[in-house]
Amino acid sequence: MLRWLAPLLLLAATLPAPAQPPSPYAHFRQACEEAARGERLARVSFYGASHTAPDVLPNRLRTHLQRKCGDGGPGWIIPAQPFPFYDHQRAIYGGTGWEGRVARGRTPPLDDYGLAGIALDGSTGARATVRLESPARISVHLRRRPGGGRLRIRTGTDQLVDTAGDDGVVIAELGEARRARIEVEGDVRVFGVVAERESGAVVDNFGVPGARVRNQLRWRERTLEPSLENRRPDLWILAYGTNESIDGRVPIDRYRQRLREVIGRWKRRSPRASCLLVGPGDWPRERRDGTLRPRPRLEQIVEAQRIEADAAGCAFFDTLAWMGGPLSMERWMAEGLALGDRVHFTDAGYERLGDALAAAILR
């Protein structure tokens, strides 16, 4: 019996191993290696809702990636507060006379929200200042339109930028500096101030409280594409789903169709980039008697994201399962990792999630 078994074992040893599917993070990992050698920037665009907006979660990921790939700078900064809870933890910023524009809610207007999905409108007298810990190359992304105003930007030298012209985007390149002061003449829309170095990782925080993934369908491409061409991501992340879990009147198939459309747009915009969907965490419902029960639609959304991510060749991070499954929020609250609203995390909770995302991306 051993006479015929030995040749079979030898044959099996010489056969090629089954082909493994490519990692959805392969492109970003390659970009990270090149960035670490000082050859380029490895950019990450992190889109999401209230879990993302305060920058605790994106900054934790930023810290890990910059430790591995090199420090590429703070990235995209909104120079004044566009809405409560926005933050950027790698820059000091602030201003007066601005009004934030974002697409959120059930039916936001079709508008020029730019690459971030966040914009600032200012008129004569509006001003803002951005300060950095160390010098970086600074640029400002602005909307161009008929009748647009002018922006005076001071970075050690003055530069006057005219935003009047055909609909589109103006990108003002300002060189290396640690500080930029913006003053408005007329009516201007600012999409963001960018601070980058020659190489390393950059993680852009594009979170908007209350946002849903379908809100991205209300962004006009004419003011997204020019900035995207200037700063194309090597990894894009969509971290939505919590707010959709209360949209009970929207059929889950309709949700999947919209999610598929948004993913498809990003695949067309950045066909080589890695992609990741981060699912919603636990958010139990409270009964009248005070007991808790799982939110059924939340689990449907998690499964829909898993299916659509797999179909598109993207990674999927199941935050609900990672937390411990339905009703795990109570344990997170008891351990000081989540707030009393049973949906948002504490800083420690977001940092733990950032650690897990970084491990998945870099592992």
C-alpha positions in Angstrom: 0.0 0.0 0.0 2.9 2.3 0.8 4.3 1.8 -2.7 1.6 3.8 -4.5 1.0 6.2 -1.6 4.6 7.6 -1.7 4.4 8.7 -5.4 1.1 10.4 -4.7 2.6 12.3 -1.8 5.6 13.3 -3.9 3.2 14.5 -6.7 1.1 16.5 -4.3 4.2 18.2 -3.0 5.2 19.4 -6.5 1.8 20.8 -7.4 1.4 24.6 -7.1 -0.5 25.9 -4.1 -4.0 27.1 -4.8 -4.0 30.7 -5.9 -4.9 33.2 -3.2 -7.1 36.2 -4.0 -5.2 39.5 -3.9 -5.5 41.5 -0.7 -8.0 44.4 -1.0 -5.2 46.4 0.7 -2.5 45.5 -1.8 -2.3 48.8 -3.6 -2.1 50.8 -0.3 0.5 48.6 1.2 2.7 49.1 -1.9 2.1 52.9 -1.7 3.0 52.8 2.0 6.3 51.0 1.3 7.2 53.6 -1.4 6.2 56.4 1.0 8.4 55.0 3.7 11.3 55.1 1.2 10.6 58.8 0.6 9.4 58.2 -2.9 5.8 59.5 -2.7 2.7 60.3 -0.6 0.3 57.5 0.4 -3.1 59.1 0.8 -6.2 57.9 2.7 -9.6 59.5 2.3 -11.8 58.7 5.3 -15.5 59.4 4.8 -18.1 58.8 7.4 -20.6 60.3 9.9 -20.4 61.3 13.5 -18.0 58.5 14.4 -15.5 60.1 12.1 -16.0 63.9 12.3 -14.3 64.6 15.6 -11.0 63.1 14.2 -10.3 60.9 17.1 -10.7 57.7 15.0 -9.1 59.1 11.8 -6.2 60.5 13.9 -5.5 57.2 15.6 -5.3 55.6 12.1 -3.2 58.5 11.0 -0.8 57.9 13.8 -0.3 54.2 13.0 0.0 54.7 9.2 2.5 57.6 9.6 4.6 55.5 12.0 4.7 52.8 9.3 4.8 54.8 6.1 6.3 58.2 7.2 4.7 61.5 8.2 3.1 63.1 5.2 1.6 66.0 7.1 -1.9 66.9 8.4 -3.5 66.6 5.0 -6.9 68.3 4.3 -8.0 70.9 6.9 -11.3 72.8 7.0 -9.9 76.2 8.1 -13.0 77.2 10.2 -15.6 75.3 12.1 -18.1 74.0 9.5 -20.4 72.3 12.0 -20.3 71.2 15.7 -17.9 68.4 16.5 -15.6 68.9 13.5 -12.0 68.7 14.4 -8.5 68.1 13.0 -6.1 67.0 15.7 -2.9 67.8 13.7 -3.6 71.5 13.2 -4.8 74.7 15.0 -7.4 76.4 12.9 -10.3 78.9 13.3 -12.0 81.9 11.9 -15.1 84.1 11.8 -17.7 85.0 9.2 -18.1 81.5 7.6 -21.1 79.3 7.0 -20.6 75.5 6.6 -22.2 73.6 3.7 -22.6 69.9 3.9 -24.8 67.2 2.3 -26.6 65.3 5.0 -30.1 64.2 6.0 -32.6 62.6 3.8 -32.8 65.0 0.8 -29.8 67.4 0.8 -29.6 69.8 -2.2 -27.4 69.0 -5.2 -24.5 71.4 -4.7 -20.7 72.0 -5.0 -19.4 70.3 -1.8 -15.9 69.5 -3.1 -13.8 66.5 -2.4 -14.4 66.5 1.3 -18.2 66.9 1.0 -17.7 69.9 3.3 -17.4 73.6 2.2 -17.2 77.0 3.8 -19.0 80.1 2.4 -17.6 83.5 3.3 -18.2 87.1 2.2 -16.2 90.2 2.7 -14.6 90.3 6.1 -14.6 86.6 6.7 -11.2 85.3 7.8 -9.5 82.2 9.0 -6.0 81.0 10.2 -4.4 77.6 10.0 -1.2 76.9 12.1 0.9 73.7 11.8 3.4 72.1 14.2 6.0 72.0 11.5 6.4 73.4 8.0 4.5 71.7 5.1 3.5 72.5 1.5 0.3 74.5 1.7 -2.4 74.8 -0.9 -6.0 76.0 -0.8 -8.9 74.5 -2.8 -11.6 77.0 -3.8 -14.7 77.0 -6.0 -14.5 79.0 -9.2 -17.7 80.5 -10.5 -19.0 83.6 -12.4 -18.9 86.6 -10.1 -16.7 84.9 -7.5 -14.8 87.0 -5.1 -11.1 87.0 -4.1 -9.1 85.5 -1.4 -6.0 87.1 0.1 -3.7 84.4 1.6 -0.8 85.3 3.8 1.9 82.7 4.4 4.8 85.1 4.9 4.1 86.6 1.5 0.8 87.8 0.2 -1.1 86.1 -2.6 -4.4 87.3 -4.0 -6.5 84.5 -5.6 -9.4 85.4 -7.9 -12.2 82.8 -8.0 -14.2 84.4 -10.8 -14.6 82.4 -14.0 -16.3 79.3 -15.3 -17.7 76.8 -12.8 -14.9 74.6 -11.4 -12.1 74.6 -8.9 -9.1 76.9 -8.2 -6.1 75.3 -6.5 -3.8 77.9 -5.0 -0.3 76.5 -4.4 1.5 78.5 -1.7 4.7 76.7 -1.0 6.1 75.6 2.3 5.0 77.4 5.5 3.8 76.8 9.1 0.9 79.3 9.0 -1.7 80.5 6.5 -4.1 83.4 7.1 -7.1 83.7 4.8 -9.1 87.0 4.2 -12.2 87.2 1.9 -13.1 90.0 -0.5 -16.5 89.4 -2.1 -18.2 86.0 -2.0 -16.0 82.9 -1.8 -16.4 79.2 -1.2 -13.5 77.4 0.4 -13.3 73.6 0.2 -10.1 73.1 2.3 -6.5 74.0 3.1 -4.1 71.2 2.4 -0.8 70.8 4.3 1.5 68.0 3.0 5.1 67.0 2.9 7.1 65.3 0.1 6.4 61.8 1.2 4.7 59.7 3.9 1.1 58.9 4.8 -1.7 61.4 4.8 -5.2 60.6 6.3 -7.9 63.1 5.4 -10.9 63.3 7.8 -14.1 63.8 5.8 -16.6 62.9 8.4 -20.0 64.7 8.7 -22.4 64.1 11.7 -25.7 62.8 10.5 -24.4 61.8 7.1 -25.6 58.8 5.1 -23.7 57.1 2.3 -26.4 58.2 -0.2 -25.6 61.9 0.5 -22.5 61.5 -1.6 -24.8 61.2 -4.6 -25.7 64.9 -4.1 -22.1 66.1 -4.7 -21.5 67.8 -8.0 -18.6 66.1 -9.8 -17.4 69.4 -11.3 -15.9 70.5 -8.0 -14.9 67.0 -6.9 -12.9 65.8 -9.9 -10.2 68.6 -10.0 -9.3 68.2 -6.4 -9.4 64.4 -6.8 -7.0 64.6 -9.7 -4.7 66.7 -7.6 -4.9 64.4 -4.6 -6.0 60.9 -5.7 -6.3 58.5 -2.7 -4.5 55.2 -2.4 -7.1 54.0 0.0 -10.7 55.3 0.4 -12.8 54.4 3.4 -16.6 54.6 3.7 -17.8 54.4 7.4 -21.5 54.9 7.2 -24.6 52.9 8.3 -25.5 54.1 11.8 -27.9 56.8 10.6 -29.3 54.5 7.9 -30.4 52.1 10.7 -33.3 54.4 11.6 -34.5 54.8 8.0 -37.1 52.1 8.4 -39.2 53.4 5.4 -36.3 52.9 3.0 -36.3 49.2 1.7 -33.0 47.5 2.3 -32.8 46.7 -1.4 -33.0 50.4 -2.1 -30.2 51.0 0.5 -28.1 48.4 -1.2 -28.6 50.0 -4.6 -27.5 53.4 -3.4 -24.5 51.9 -1.6 -23.5 50.1 -4.8 -23.8 53.3 -6.8 -21.5 55.2 -4.3 -19.0 52.4 -4.3 -19.1 52.3 -8.1 -18.4 56.0 -8.4 -15.3 55.6 -6.2 -14.1 52.6 -8.2 -14.4 54.7 -11.3 -12.7 57.7 -9.8 -9.7 55.8 -8.3 -9.7 52.4 -10.0 -6.3 51.3 -8.6 -7.0 52.4 -5.0 -7.6 50.0 -2.1 -11.0 50.4 -0.6 -12.6 49.6 2.8 -16.1 49.7 4.2 -16.4 50.1 7.9 -19.7 48.8 9.2 -21.8 50.4 12.0 -21.3 49.5 15.6 -23.9 48.3 18.1 -26.9 50.6 18.8 -29.5 48.7 20.8 -33.2 49.9 21.1 -34.7 50.5 24.5 -38.1 49.1 25.3 -40.7 50.9 27.4 -39.8 48.7 30.3 -36.2 49.8 30.1 -34.8 46.5 28.7 -32.8 46.5 25.5 -33.2 44.7 22.2 -31.1 44.6 19.0 -31.9 46.9 16.2 -32.9 44.5 13.3 -32.2 47.0 10.5 -28.7 47.5 11.8 -27.9 43.9 11.2 -29.4 44.1 7.7 -27.2 47.0 6.9 -24.1 45.2 8.1 -24.9 42.2 5.8 -25.7 44.5 2.9 -22.3 46.3 3.3 -20.5 42.9 3.5 -22.1 41.7 0.3 -21.5 44.9 -1.6 -17.9 45.3 -0.4 -17.1 41.7 -1.5 -18.7 42.2 -4.9 -16.6 45.3 -5.5 -13.4 43.8 -4.3 -13.2 46.0 -1.2 -12.4 45.0 2.4 -15.2 45.0 5.0 -14.6 45.6 8.7 -17.6 44.4 10.8 -17.6 46.8 13.7 -20.7 45.2 15.2 -19.1 41.7 15.4 -15.8 43.2 16.5 -17.5 44.9 19.4 -19.0 41.6 20.5 -22.3 41.5 18.5 -25.8 42.8 19.3 -26.2 44.2 22.8 -22.4 44.5 23.3 -22.8 48.2 23.8 -23.7 47.8 27.4 -20.3 46.2 28.1 -18.6 48.9 26.2 -20.3 51.5 28.3 -19.4 49.7 31.5 -15.7 49.6 30.4 -15.6 53.3 29.6 -15.4 52.8 25.9 -18.9 54.2 24.9 -21.1 57.1 25.8 -24.5 56.9 27.5 -26.4 57.5 24.2 -25.5 53.8 23.4 -24.2 54.7 19.9 -21.1 56.9 20.2 -17.8 55.8 21.7 -15.5 57.6 24.1 -12.0 58.7 22.9 -10.7 55.4 24.3 -13.3 53.5 22.3 -12.5 55.3 19.1 -8.8 54.8 19.6 -9.3 51.1 20.1 -11.3 51.0 16.8 -8.5 52.9 15.1 -5.9 50.4 16.4 -8.0 47.5 14.9 -8.4 49.3 11.5 -4.7 49.9 11.3 -3.9 46.3 12.2 -6.3 45.1 9.4 -4.8 47.5 6.8 -1.2 46.9 7.6 -1.2 43.2 8.6 
